[in-house]
Amino acid sequence: MTFYLGVDPSLTNTGVAILKEENDEYFLIEHHLIKTKPTQELRLRDISQMLNKICRPFKFEKAFIEYPLINCNHKTSISLAIAVGAIASELEKMDLKPIFLMPSEVKKIVTTQGNADKDLMKKCIKNHINIAYHLDDLSHHEIDACGIAYAGIALKK
């Protein structure tokens, strides 16, 4: 059994997905939404602590993080980049060197469209990953984390 981690970074709602590979099939075995407190210091602490708690029981083959998009709101972009750095740092403490993927890269692999919306991602993710959960029970951050993990695996094969 091989385990892979996908992370959809956010300061307020970070999506986490753990996939298991078995006989060339992928299974979603855990999904998490890390919700954080209202100040940046507490948010970074919460993300680091929860990510460590979620990942501790697993020995991952690879970990994949989506690159943050830089937009015209510089404050938001910088805060998101800081969150990505906190996530990457926490993974490196676990001897995992994170692999970064562009959002369009993930969407193209999962849906064949680099500009796919959340609904198409949700619809297409079932074609690649065995998910025992009802998809409506997963947030779009968790679904994106599944897509990030799957896209990373597909690119690395």
One Martini backbone bead per residue (centre of mass of N, CA, C, O) as a GRO file, in nm:
protein
  157
    1MET     BB    1   0.097   0.037   0.021
    2THR     BB    2   0.017   0.371  -0.086
    3PHE     BB    3   0.068   0.714   0.012
    4TYR     BB    4  -0.113   1.028  -0.039
    5LEU     BB    5  -0.088   1.390  -0.047
    6GLY     BB    6  -0.336   1.653  -0.038
    7VAL     BB    7  -0.323   2.024  -0.074
    8ASP     BB    8  -0.553   2.298  -0.007
    9PRO     BB    9  -0.473   2.608   0.039
   10SER     BB   10  -0.560   2.808   0.337
   11LEU     BB   11  -0.635   3.020   0.597
   12THR     BB   12  -0.940   2.902   0.664
   13ASN     BB   13  -0.961   2.638   0.436
   14THR     BB   14  -0.800   2.343   0.448
   15GLY     BB   15  -0.740   2.090   0.228
   16VAL     BB   16  -0.744   1.725   0.285
   17ALA     BB   17  -0.588   1.431   0.127
   18ILE     BB   18  -0.599   1.067   0.140
   19LEU     BB   19  -0.430   0.833  -0.057
   20LYS     BB   20  -0.468   0.501  -0.186
   21GLU     BB   21  -0.261   0.254  -0.330
   22GLU     BB   22  -0.415  -0.031  -0.508
   23ASN     BB   23  -0.385  -0.196  -0.781
   24ASP     BB   24  -0.403   0.078  -0.956
   25GLU     BB   25  -0.573   0.215  -0.728
   26TYR     BB   26  -0.778   0.480  -0.586
   27PHE     BB   27  -0.824   0.592  -0.240
   28LEU     BB   28  -1.025   0.750  -0.017
   29ILE     BB   29  -0.947   0.760   0.337
   30GLU     BB   30  -0.911   1.082   0.380
   31HIS     BB   31  -1.073   1.387   0.506
   32HIS     BB   32  -1.005   1.748   0.544
   33LEU     BB   33  -1.093   2.049   0.736
   34ILE     BB   34  -0.908   2.335   0.806
   35LYS     BB   35  -1.005   2.539   1.056
   36THR     BB   36  -0.962   2.879   1.154
   37LYS     BB   37  -0.862   3.137   1.313
   38PRO     BB   38  -0.868   3.500   1.285
   39THR     BB   39  -0.556   3.495   1.310
   40GLN     BB   40  -0.262   3.442   1.159
   41GLU     BB   41  -0.108   3.304   1.389
   42LEU     BB   42  -0.331   3.095   1.452
   43ARG     BB   43  -0.358   2.976   1.173
   44LEU     BB   44  -0.074   2.860   1.142
   45ARG     BB   45  -0.088   2.684   1.391
   46ASP     BB   46  -0.337   2.516   1.313
   47ILE     BB   47  -0.231   2.400   1.052
   48SER     BB   48   0.019   2.260   1.168
   49GLN     BB   49  -0.117   2.085   1.387
   50MET     BB   50  -0.327   1.938   1.207
   51LEU     BB   51  -0.136   1.821   0.997
   52ASN     BB   52   0.025   1.653   1.193
   53LYS     BB   53  -0.212   1.482   1.303
   54ILE     BB   54  -0.304   1.362   1.029
   55CYS     BB   55  -0.008   1.246   0.929
   56ARG     BB   56   0.130   1.068   1.149
   57PRO     BB   57   0.007   0.766   1.065
   58PHE     BB   58   0.179   0.818   0.799
   59LYS     BB   59   0.352   0.695   0.498
   60PHE     BB   60   0.459   0.889   0.249
   61GLU     BB   61   0.550   0.915  -0.076
   62LYS     BB   62   0.375   1.186  -0.132
   63ALA     BB   63   0.342   1.553  -0.162
   64PHE     BB   64   0.075   1.787  -0.249
   65ILE     BB   65   0.064   2.131  -0.368
   66GLU     BB   66  -0.098   2.416  -0.431
   67TYR     BB   67  -0.052   2.685  -0.587
   68PRO     BB   68  -0.076   3.008  -0.548
   69LEU     BB   69  -0.266   3.266  -0.643
   70ILE     BB   70  -0.202   3.569  -0.792
   71ASN     BB   71  -0.351   3.873  -0.719
   72CYS     BB   72  -0.469   4.201  -0.674
   73ASN     BB   73  -0.466   4.104  -0.370
   74HIS     BB   74  -0.188   4.127  -0.192
   75LYS     BB   75  -0.261   4.045   0.096
   76THR     BB   76  -0.384   3.769   0.027
   77SER     BB   77  -0.144   3.651  -0.130
   78ILE     BB   78   0.060   3.666   0.104
   79SER     BB   79  -0.098   3.499   0.310
   80LEU     BB   80  -0.108   3.241   0.136
   81ALA     BB   81   0.198   3.207   0.108
   82ILE     BB   82   0.243   3.166   0.410
   83ALA     BB   83   0.071   2.911   0.436
   84VAL     BB   84   0.236   2.742   0.239
   85GLY     BB   85   0.495   2.758   0.405
   86ALA     BB   86   0.383   2.617   0.657
   87ILE     BB   87   0.313   2.353   0.518
   88ALA     BB   88   0.591   2.285   0.402
   89SER     BB   89   0.738   2.284   0.675
   90GLU     BB   90   0.574   2.057   0.806
   91LEU     BB   91   0.647   1.840   0.595
   92GLU     BB   92   0.958   1.856   0.634
   93LYS     BB   93   0.947   1.753   0.932
   94MET     BB   94   0.835   1.467   0.789
   95ASP     BB   95   1.018   1.411   0.533
   96LEU     BB   96   0.861   1.602   0.319
   97LYS     BB   97   0.872   1.691  -0.017
   98PRO     BB   98   0.703   1.910  -0.170
   99ILE     BB   99   0.477   1.926  -0.445
  100PHE     BB  100   0.406   2.160  -0.694
  101LEU     BB  101   0.088   2.281  -0.829
  102MET     BB  102  -0.100   2.395  -1.068
  103PRO     BB  103  -0.428   2.452  -1.109
  104SER     BB  104  -0.443   2.391  -1.420
  105GLU     BB  105  -0.305   2.115  -1.401
  106VAL     BB  106  -0.513   1.974  -1.227
  107LYS     BB  107  -0.765   2.024  -1.406
  108LYS     BB  108  -0.657   1.882  -1.663
  109ILE     BB  109  -0.625   1.598  -1.540
  110VAL     BB  110  -0.916   1.561  -1.420
  111THR     BB  111  -1.096   1.715  -1.682
  112THR     BB  112  -0.925   1.842  -1.946
  113GLN     BB  113  -0.957   2.136  -1.804
  114GLY     BB  114  -0.782   2.427  -1.706
  115ASN     BB  115  -1.087   2.588  -1.638
  116ALA     BB  116  -1.232   2.445  -1.428
  117ASP     BB  117  -1.483   2.401  -1.218
  118LYS     BB  118  -1.608   2.277  -0.927
  119ASP     BB  119  -1.825   2.091  -1.055
  120LEU     BB  120  -1.635   1.938  -1.249
  121MET     BB  121  -1.444   1.829  -1.040
  122LYS     BB  122  -1.654   1.666  -0.883
  123LYS     BB  123  -1.743   1.486  -1.122
  124CYS     BB  124  -1.444   1.375  -1.212
  125ILE     BB  125  -1.310   1.247  -0.957
  126LYS     BB  126  -1.467   0.968  -0.976
  127ASN     BB  127  -1.289   0.861  -1.227
  128HIS     BB  128  -1.011   0.824  -1.027
  129ILE     BB  129  -1.163   0.784  -0.743
  130ASN     BB  130  -1.238   0.601  -0.467
  131ILE     BB  131  -1.549   0.698  -0.306
  132ALA     BB  132  -1.730   0.632  -0.006
  133TYR     BB  133  -1.834   0.905  -0.010
  134HIS     BB  134  -2.033   1.168  -0.014
  135LEU     BB  135  -1.966   1.444  -0.198
  136ASP     BB  136  -2.152   1.644  -0.027
  137ASP     BB  137  -1.955   1.602   0.236
  138LEU     BB  138  -1.757   1.766   0.070
  139SER     BB  139  -1.559   2.006   0.020
  140HIS     BB  140  -1.399   2.184  -0.221
  141HIS     BB  141  -1.124   2.152  -0.076
  142GLU     BB  142  -1.125   1.840  -0.062
  143ILE     BB  143  -1.161   1.789  -0.362
  144ASP     BB  144  -0.907   1.940  -0.447
  145ALA     BB  145  -0.712   1.758  -0.286
  146CYS     BB  146  -0.769   1.510  -0.453
  147GLY     BB  147  -0.678   1.632  -0.724
  148ILE     BB  148  -0.389   1.695  -0.639
  149ALA     BB  149  -0.302   1.409  -0.577
  150TYR     BB  150  -0.371   1.281  -0.849
  151ALA     BB  151  -0.203   1.469  -1.032
  152GLY     BB  152   0.068   1.405  -0.902
  153ILE     BB  153   0.071   1.109  -0.969
  154ALA     BB  154   0.038   1.135  -1.279
  155LEU     BB  155   0.306   1.305  -1.318
  156LYS     BB  156   0.505   1.081  -1.168
  157LYS     BB  157   0.464   0.824  -1.374
   0.00000   0.00000   0.00000
